[in-house]
Amino acid sequence: PSQLLRVLESEAAECGGGKSDFMDALLVAFDMLTKEPLPARNKVVVVSDFASAIKEVDEEFLGHVVGGLVDKSCKVELVSVAGPSQPPPEVNSQVMNHLKREAGASVDCAAD
């Protein structure tokens, strides 16, 4: 695992400069799943501190994304690297809870 983190850090250094939030990451993963169906089980793991408030997401769009994840039988894991003393912005919590309720997403803390 530590080798993988080093690889990811070096990749991030090459691609750095842009800002994105966890919803952007989820949308990219969803787009990849719909364009390139995989013969294996689909699972998306988002590792973030969830500290940056996501951009405005309307209910219809969120419903489309969640519905697509459910249709693809895609499991979603949201893993926070922030401690319990650093709760995410309210808008992030709302979307994370929606993903838990509607898509069966799991939300975990890496510090646990």
C-alpha positions as CSV (number, residue, x, y, z in Angstrom):
1,P,0.0,0.0,0.0
2,S,2.8,2.5,0.8
3,Q,4.2,1.9,-2.7
4,L,0.8,2.7,-4.2
5,L,0.6,5.9,-2.3
6,R,4.0,7.0,-3.6
7,V,2.9,6.3,-7.1
8,L,-0.3,8.2,-6.6
9,E,1.6,11.1,-5.0
10,S,4.0,11.3,-8.0
11,E,1.0,11.2,-10.4
12,A,-0.7,13.9,-8.4
13,A,2.4,16.1,-8.7
14,E,2.4,15.7,-12.5
15,C,-1.4,16.5,-12.7
16,G,-1.6,19.1,-10.0
17,G,-3.0,22.6,-10.2
18,G,-6.7,21.9,-10.7
19,K,-9.3,21.9,-8.1
20,S,-12.0,19.2,-7.8
21,D,-14.3,17.8,-5.2
22,F,-15.5,14.3,-4.4
23,M,-18.5,14.7,-6.6
24,D,-16.2,15.4,-9.6
25,A,-14.3,12.2,-8.8
26,L,-17.5,10.2,-8.6
27,L,-18.8,11.6,-11.9
28,V,-15.5,10.7,-13.7
29,A,-15.8,7.2,-12.3
30,F,-19.5,6.9,-13.3
31,D,-18.6,8.2,-16.8
32,M,-15.9,5.6,-17.2
33,L,-18.3,2.8,-16.1
34,T,-20.9,3.8,-18.6
35,K,-18.4,4.2,-21.5
36,E,-16.3,1.1,-20.8
37,P,-18.4,-1.7,-19.2
38,L,-16.1,-4.0,-17.2
39,P,-16.7,-7.7,-16.9
40,A,-15.9,-7.6,-13.2
41,R,-17.9,-6.2,-10.3
42,N,-18.0,-2.4,-10.3
43,K,-16.7,-0.6,-7.3
44,V,-15.8,3.1,-6.8
45,V,-13.6,4.1,-3.8
46,V,-13.3,7.8,-3.2
47,V,-10.6,8.8,-0.7
48,S,-10.8,12.5,0.3
49,D,-10.8,14.8,3.2
50,F,-14.3,16.0,1.9
51,A,-13.3,19.5,3.2
52,S,-14.0,21.4,-0.1
53,A,-17.7,22.1,-0.4
54,I,-19.1,20.5,-3.6
55,K,-20.5,22.7,-6.4
56,E,-24.2,23.1,-6.5
57,V,-25.9,19.8,-7.4
58,D,-29.6,19.8,-8.3
59,E,-31.8,16.8,-7.2
60,E,-32.5,15.7,-10.7
61,F,-28.8,15.4,-11.6
62,L,-28.0,13.7,-8.4
63,G,-30.9,11.3,-9.0
64,H,-29.5,10.5,-12.4
65,V,-26.0,9.7,-11.1
66,V,-27.3,7.7,-8.2
67,G,-29.8,5.8,-10.5
68,G,-26.9,5.0,-12.9
69,L,-24.8,3.7,-10.1
70,V,-27.6,1.5,-8.9
71,D,-28.4,0.3,-12.4
72,K,-24.8,-0.7,-12.9
73,S,-24.7,-2.5,-9.5
74,C,-21.8,-0.3,-8.6
75,K,-20.7,-0.2,-5.0
76,V,-19.5,3.2,-3.7
77,E,-17.1,3.6,-0.8
78,L,-16.4,7.1,0.6
79,V,-13.3,7.1,2.8
80,S,-12.4,10.2,4.7
81,V,-8.9,10.9,5.7
82,A,-10.0,13.8,7.9
83,G,-10.6,13.0,11.6
84,P,-13.9,13.2,13.4
85,S,-13.0,16.7,14.6
86,Q,-13.1,17.9,11.0
87,P,-16.6,17.4,9.7
88,P,-17.3,18.0,6.0
89,P,-19.4,21.0,4.9
90,E,-23.1,20.6,5.2
91,V,-23.7,20.3,1.5
92,N,-21.1,17.4,1.3
93,S,-22.8,15.6,4.3
94,Q,-26.2,15.9,2.5
95,V,-24.9,14.3,-0.7
96,M,-22.9,11.6,1.2
97,N,-26.1,10.7,3.2
98,H,-28.1,10.7,0.0
99,L,-25.6,8.2,-1.5
100,K,-25.8,6.1,1.6
101,R,-29.6,6.0,1.5
102,E,-30.2,5.6,-2.2
103,A,-27.1,3.8,-3.5
104,G,-26.1,1.9,-0.4
105,A,-22.7,3.7,-0.3
106,S,-20.5,3.1,2.7
107,V,-18.9,6.0,4.5
108,D,-15.8,5.3,6.5
109,C,-13.0,7.2,8.2
110,A,-9.4,6.1,7.5
111,A,-8.5,7.2,11.0
112,D,-10.8,4.6,12.6
